[in-house]
Structure formats: structure tokens, C-alpha cells
Amino acid sequence: MAKSDVTTVTTHWTELAKTISVPHSEAEYRRLVAFLDRLIDEVGEDEKHPLASLMEVVGVLIERYEDEQVPELTSEAEG
């Protein structure tokens, strides 16, 4: 990543991190799920939508939290 890329990300990250971050609590998790719901409403099935990759990243963050914090979801899916 070029230094200019880091500078650009740094400029915007403070604001973005209020919405997009690794959830460490139930409240953060719920906020992220609500954001994903809004992204799904906006992006739908359009893989070429400018926010499609963001939707995927948010989904991965949610999945990671669920895998670590809600093990019964994994158990039910396997059973």
C-alpha cells in the first residue's frame, strides 16, 4: 500500500470506525448487524455495486463474532 493510500484511509477511518469495526460486545455486534441489514437493502444481489465488498467484509466480521461468542449457532447448524 502506498503512503498516499494510508493517508487517505487515515483521513476517513476515524469516522468509518464508528460503524465498521470488530465487535467485542453484544451492543457492537447488534450495531454491526443493523448496518449489514441496511447494506443488504442498498446492495441487494448486485455484486458490482460499489458497496458489495463492504457488505462482504461486514458479514465476515459478524460471522467471526458469532463463531467466537455464540457457539450454539454452530452446534445447531451441525446437528
Number of C-alpha atoms within 10 A of each C-alpha: 5 6 8 9 10 11 11 10 12 12 11 10 14 10 10 12 10 11 14 18 14 16 17 10 11 11 10 18 19 13 16 22 16 12 16 20 13 13 17 16 10 14 18 12 10 11 11 9 13 10 15 17 13 15 21 14 14 20 15 13 18 20 14 14 19 16 13 9 13 12 11 11 11 12 9 8 7 7 5
